[in-house]
Amino acid sequence: MSSKQTDVILIGAGIMSATLGALLKELAPDWKMTVFERLGTPGEESSNEWNNAGTGHASLCELNYTTEKPDGSVDISKAIKVNEDYQVSKQFWAHLVNSKLIRNPQDFVMALPHMSMVTGQKNVDFLRRRQEAMAANPLFQGMEFADDPATLKKWMPLIMKDRTSSEPIAATRIAAGTDVNFGALTRMLFTHLKKQNVELNFKHQVDDVKRTADGRWEVKVRDLNSGQTERHTAKFVFIGGGGGSLHLLQKSGIPESKGIGGFPVSGIFMVCQKPEIVAQHHAKVYGKAPSGAPPMSVPHLDKRFIGEKEMLFFGPFAGFSPKFLKQGSMFDLITSVKPGNNLTTMIASGLNNLGLTKYLIQQVMLSKEQRMEALREFVPDAKNEDWELVVAGQRVQVIKDTPSGKGTLQFGTEVISAADGSIAALLGASPGASTAVSVMLEILRRCFPEQLPSWEPKLQEMIPSYGLKLVEHPELIRQIHATTDRALGLAAAGKLHSVM
Ligand SMILES: Cc1cc2nc3c(=O)[nH]c(=O)nc-3n(C[C@H](O)[C@H](O)[C@H](O)COP(=O)(O)OP(=O)(O)OC[C@H]3O[C@@H](n4cnc5c(N)ncnc54)[C@H](O)[C@@H]3O)c2cc1C
């Protein structure tokens, strides 16, 4: 069977492939690109607006990006990294809007205050110290702390209403947060790519990825409508299959794919669409993870903007399913374990993470009433009939051997690439879609070292902070906030929205 030739193949039509495709179209407009997606439309898996929390992760509310040191001071280095990565995403999106390559940014990003909330005196003291450390940094300027009921009622009326507990409670609030509809953004980016003559193939599943004798990559693709198999070759392949990436990476056989496993964690949200309740909450309010819980199951109550509607999401509750994709197979986990590749890593991980497995099984077993109890810690008078359960996406956490132990569970994202840069895959899911642009820049650095010097002027034009540590350039931070907020329609973010 003859194979069709192209320059770049992107596997999967989620936010990651969309972002890499959009970057490459700006940097190498003449390259031929082909996309294969097993589902019928782009952004149907984790990137879909119903499958993730839509938080523009910038460390403005997530307590797990800071740690308390033994001397009581607060380490904000990870928070700085996550924030800087999000500023990179915002700059690229602003460039696409300013260049009229995508339109109507309000359809995918909205200004929304980000808050952290804690209860108990020890946590309140920590939150105060954390706010002092963060507000002093130019990236987090404007973060406020309150522990007085009057201010807290103004900031989060639904959470404070009918609260009878006398336990100390405090929150931080920063107006510069966002709610991002990553599904809408993914769809917009693929519409843009289509206009730029990128070949998009939906209902096309990649079943195999093999090196050819001349050093190119051949992908074996099944047309799910006709059942026919096609072969396509490219100089560069990006495996952006989300949960589907690990299996394809293993098939590539590159040495870098060895000894890596995946552990799927599913998510469930509780959603309220009653306008009179939704109108009482205008923020993303992140709490503290219960003890033993993985970092991605920090409970939070978010205003969401989906299509024309506003609604509230609470969760996510973690759970376990052996599928690596929401629309995946029950055999995904078992078929990812391979003797001579990752078997010992997976066994070690299973033994190391018995506590997590037990936690996830307990979470799966929760009844709706038990989930309502967790919600009532945020919304004391929440009623069963106002909230429905919605199954979210699957997150496949990376398992690998690290200096700290065999079979260690990772909670971040991992770029795996061949030594010659001809193939790369993205594994893991946190901080996730928010950092898509930084992660794809990392792929450009690893896989296109020859082209990068000639691409850098364009990269600097699109992303003014490219190559710089923003935290060392306070003036640039102010400029970037002003220009991205203007382009993305976020400029009104500073005002306290009336929710009463
Ligand atoms: C519950 C939950 C909450 C989250 N909250 C946030 C959040 O608040 N903020 C944030 O930034 N991130 C969040 N994330 C993470 C974020 O959703 C993901 O990091 C991001 O969407 C991953 O994008 P992707 O393109 O890699 O994968 P996906 O969006 O899953 O896309 C992968 C695509 O590849 C396709 N595919 C797979 N295998 C094949 C194959 N063999 N052939 C062809 N196509 C294939 C799939 O069908 C899919 O369309 C959350 C995730 C979950 C699950």
The ligand as an SDF file (V2000), in Angstrom:
LIG
                    3D

 53 58  0  0  0  0  0  0  0  0999 V2000
  -11.5920   16.6920   35.4370 C   0  0  0  0  0  0  0  0  0  0  0  0
  -10.5670   17.5320   34.7280 C   0  0  0  0  0  0  0  0  0  0  0  0
  -10.4100   18.8740   35.0880 C   0  0  0  0  0  0  0  0  0  0  0  0
   -9.4460   19.6590   34.4400 C   0  0  0  0  0  0  0  0  0  0  0  0
   -9.3850   20.9840   34.7410 N   0  0  0  0  0  0  0  0  0  0  0  0
   -8.5100   21.7730   34.0760 C   0  0  0  0  0  0  0  0  0  0  0  0
   -8.5120   23.1660   34.3080 C   0  0  0  0  0  0  0  0  0  0  0  0
   -9.3120   23.6820   35.0950 O   0  0  0  0  0  0  0  0  0  0  0  0
   -7.6110   23.9180   33.6580 N   0  0  0  0  0  0  0  0  0  0  0  0
   -6.7070   23.3700   32.7830 C   0  0  0  0  0  0  0  0  0  0  0  0
   -5.9000   24.1130   32.2400 O   0  0  0  0  0  0  0  0  0  0  0  0
   -6.6970   22.0450   32.5250 N   0  0  0  0  0  0  0  0  0  0  0  0
   -7.5890   21.2370   33.1420 C   0  0  0  0  0  0  0  0  0  0  0  0
   -7.6160   19.8920   32.8840 N   0  0  0  0  0  0  0  0  0  0  0  0
   -6.5930   19.3190   31.9890 C   0  0  0  0  0  0  0  0  0  0  0  0
   -6.9120   19.5760   30.5380 C   0  0  0  0  0  0  0  0  0  0  0  0
   -8.2510   19.2770   30.2670 O   0  0  0  0  0  0  0  0  0  0  0  0
   -5.9770   18.7230   29.6850 C   0  0  0  0  0  0  0  0  0  0  0  0
   -4.6440   18.9370   30.0700 O   0  0  0  0  0  0  0  0  0  0  0  0
   -6.0770   19.0500   28.2020 C   0  0  0  0  0  0  0  0  0  0  0  0
   -7.4010   19.1620   27.7760 O   0  0  0  0  0  0  0  0  0  0  0  0
   -5.3430   17.9770   27.4090 C   0  0  0  0  0  0  0  0  0  0  0  0
   -5.4300   18.2800   26.0500 O   0  0  0  0  0  0  0  0  0  0  0  0
   -4.9500   17.2350   24.9750 P   0  0  0  0  0  0  0  0  0  0  0  0
   -5.0570   17.9030   23.6630 O   0  0  0  0  0  0  0  0  0  0  0  0
   -3.6140   16.7000   25.3750 O   0  0  0  0  0  0  0  0  0  0  0  0
   -5.9430   15.9980   25.1330 O   0  0  0  0  0  0  0  0  0  0  0  0
   -7.4730   15.7940   24.6960 P   0  0  0  0  0  0  0  0  0  0  0  0
   -8.2690   17.0340   24.7790 O   0  0  0  0  0  0  0  0  0  0  0  0
   -7.9530   14.6180   25.4630 O   0  0  0  0  0  0  0  0  0  0  0  0
   -7.3480   15.4540   23.1680 O   0  0  0  0  0  0  0  0  0  0  0  0
   -6.7580   14.2800   22.7010 C   0  0  0  0  0  0  0  0  0  0  0  0
   -7.4680   13.8770   21.4240 C   0  0  0  0  0  0  0  0  0  0  0  0
   -6.7770   12.7940   20.8170 O   0  0  0  0  0  0  0  0  0  0  0  0
   -7.7220   11.8810   20.2900 C   0  0  0  0  0  0  0  0  0  0  0  0
   -7.0740   10.5850   20.1530 N   0  0  0  0  0  0  0  0  0  0  0  0
   -6.6040    9.7920   21.1400 C   0  0  0  0  0  0  0  0  0  0  0  0
   -6.0400    8.6800   20.6240 N   0  0  0  0  0  0  0  0  0  0  0  0
   -6.1460    8.7730   19.2750 C   0  0  0  0  0  0  0  0  0  0  0  0
   -5.7580    7.9340   18.1950 C   0  0  0  0  0  0  0  0  0  0  0  0
   -5.1410    6.7780   18.4050 N   0  0  0  0  0  0  0  0  0  0  0  0
   -6.0260    8.3440   16.9380 N   0  0  0  0  0  0  0  0  0  0  0  0
   -6.6530    9.5320   16.6950 C   0  0  0  0  0  0  0  0  0  0  0  0
   -7.0570   10.3500   17.6900 N   0  0  0  0  0  0  0  0  0  0  0  0
   -6.8000    9.9850   18.9590 C   0  0  0  0  0  0  0  0  0  0  0  0
   -8.8510   11.9200   21.3020 C   0  0  0  0  0  0  0  0  0  0  0  0
  -10.0740   11.4680   20.7590 O   0  0  0  0  0  0  0  0  0  0  0  0
   -8.8840   13.4010   21.6890 C   0  0  0  0  0  0  0  0  0  0  0  0
   -9.7700   14.1500   20.8890 O   0  0  0  0  0  0  0  0  0  0  0  0
   -8.5920   19.0820   33.4670 C   0  0  0  0  0  0  0  0  0  0  0  0
   -8.7540   17.7530   33.1020 C   0  0  0  0  0  0  0  0  0  0  0  0
   -9.7470   16.9820   33.7060 C   0  0  0  0  0  0  0  0  0  0  0  0
   -9.9410   15.5750   33.2620 C   0  0  0  0  0  0  0  0  0  0  0  0
  1  2  1  0
  2  3  1  0
  2 52  2  0
  3  4  2  0
  4  5  1  0
  4 50  1  0
  5  6  2  0
  6  7  1  0
  6 13  1  0
  7  8  2  0
  7  9  1  0
  9 10  1  0
 10 11  2  0
 10 12  1  0
 12 13  2  0
 13 14  1  0
 14 15  1  0
 14 50  1  0
 15 16  1  0
 16 17  1  0
 16 18  1  0
 18 19  1  0
 18 20  1  0
 20 21  1  0
 20 22  1  0
 22 23  1  0
 23 24  1  0
 24 25  2  0
 24 26  1  0
 24 27  1  0
 27 28  1  0
 28 29  2  0
 28 30  1  0
 28 31  1  0
 31 32  1  0
 32 33  1  0
 33 34  1  0
 33 48  1  0
 34 35  1  0
 35 36  1  0
 35 46  1  0
 36 37  1  0
 36 45  1  0
 37 38  2  0
 38 39  1  0
 39 40  1  0
 39 45  2  0
 40 41  1  0
 40 42  2  0
 42 43  1  0
 43 44  2  0
 44 45  1  0
 46 47  1  0
 46 48  1  0
 48 49  1  0
 50 51  2  0
 51 52  1  0
 52 53  1  0
M  END
$$$$
